[in-house]
Amino acid sequence: MNTQQINTFIVKKEEKSITMERSFSAPLDPVWAAWTEADILCKWWAPAPWTCVIKSLDFREGGRWHYAMQSPEGERHWSYFHYETIRPKTFYAGRDGFCDEKGVPNEGRPSAKWENRFSEGAGKTIVHITISFSTAEEVEQILKMGFKEGMQQDFRQLDELLAALKH
């Protein structure tokens, strides 16, 4: 059995995309739940010491996730995710972006299309994410905001959460 962890982060500015692939030492069901259920998602989706505050999460095609990343001092950065396509336990896609507390998109900040694929095998679940932007400048902007480092920390937090769920 291959126990090596998959952890890739590939930026293709010319294609205006970021691709991430990450394996988790857990079955598909808890990994899918961690990405789609508010009470679990909010436990790992913000790089510590920041926390995730979910205003609403309607996980269905046409539904929306509206949340903020909150600093220890209470500063909030609001975002949204519009769910466009959902194939239970294998795939979901949609559009994300920055917004205000009321959910009004901030057109001056990057927005992207996410495609998240989930597969299970050899005692682990692999999540493959493709994020597509409108411009190479948006890719650069999101990277300057610490996206790579934030996602890597989020994934470590998800690893810890999944390990704790086993016990």
N, C-alpha and C positions, 0 to 999 in steps of 0.2 A: 504494500500500500504506500502510495506517495504521500508523505506528510509535509512536504515543503509548501510553505505558504506562497500564494500568488499575491503580488502587490505591485501593480504597474500604474504609472501615471504618465501618459504620453500627450504632449502638446504638439499640435500640427497647425501652426498659425496660418500657413498657406491654404489649409482646408477649413480654417476657422473652427477648429474643434479641439476638445479635450476628451481623451479616452482613459477611463480608469477600469481596472479589473482587480478584484480583491476576493480572496477566498476566506471563508469563515469556518472554523471547526465546529459546525453545528448542522443539524438537518435543515432542510428547506423550510418547514413550517415556522419555526421560531425566527428565522432570518426574514422571511416574507412578512411576518407579523411586526417585526422590528421596523420595517420600512413603511408599513401601511396602517398601523394602529396607533392612535394618538398617545395613549398611556405608555407605550413602549418607546415610540419614536422620540418623544420629548426627553427621554433619559439619556440619549446619546448624540442628538443632532446639533449640539453647539460645543465648540472646543472649550473645555474647562480653562479658566473659571467661569466662562460665560454659560448661560443656561438657555434652554429653548422654552419659550412661552407660546403655547398654541391657543390662538383665539378661536379657530374652528378647523375641523378636518372632515371633509365629506369625500371619502374615498370611493368614487364611482366615476364613470365616464361623464364628463361635464361638471364634475364636482371640483372643489377647491380646498386647498390647504392654506391657511392664513396664520402666520406665526411671526414671532420676533426672536432674535437672539438678544439676550439681556446680559449686560455687564454686572459685576458684583455691586456696582454703584447704582444700578437701576436704569442705565442708559439702554434704550431699545432700538434695534435696527430691524425694521419690518420687511417681510418678504411674502411672496405668494407662490403657489404651484397650482396650475390648472391641469387637471387630469383629462387627457384626451382619449387614450386607449388603455384598456386594462384587460389582460388575459391572466386570470388568477394563477398565482404561484409560478408564472413563467416570465411575465413582461408587463411593464406599464410605461407610458410615455406621456409627456405633457410639456408645458411651458412654464418657466419660472421667471421671476424678476423681483425687483425691489419695489416697495410701495410704502404708503403711510399706514397709520393705525386703522384707518377706515378701509384699507384695501385698494386705494387709488394708486395705480402704477406710477412709478417715477421714471418717466421717459428718458431722463438724463443718465440713467444707470444701465448697465448691461442686462439683457434678457436673453434667455437661451432655451433651446428645445432639448429635453432630456429623454433618453431611451434607456431604460433599466431592464436588463435581462437577468434572470435567475435560473441556475441549473444546479443539480445535485448529483454527487457521485463520490465514491471512495471516502465516505464519512465526512464530507464537507460540502458547503454550498458556495458557489461562485457567483458573484454579482459583477456583471459587465455593464458599464455605463458609458454611453456616448453623449457628449454635450456639444451641441452645434450652436454657433453664434452667427450673427448677421455680418460682423466685420472682424478682421484680425485685431483691430484696436480694442474691441470688446474683450477678446481673449486676453490681451495684454493687461487691460484694466482689471479684470477679475483676478488675474495672477498677482498683480501688484497689491490687491486687497488681502492677499494671504490665503487664497482659495486652496492651493495645494497643501499648505501646512495645516489649515483648518480641517480639510477632509481627512488627511492622514491621522490627525488626532481624533476626529470623530470615529474613524474606523477602529482605532485602538480602544476607544470607549465602548464601541459596539462589541468588540471581542470580549472585553471584560464583562459586559452585560450578559452576553450569550453564555459565557462560562458560569456566571452566577445563576442563570436560569436552569442550568443542569442540576444544581444541588437543591 
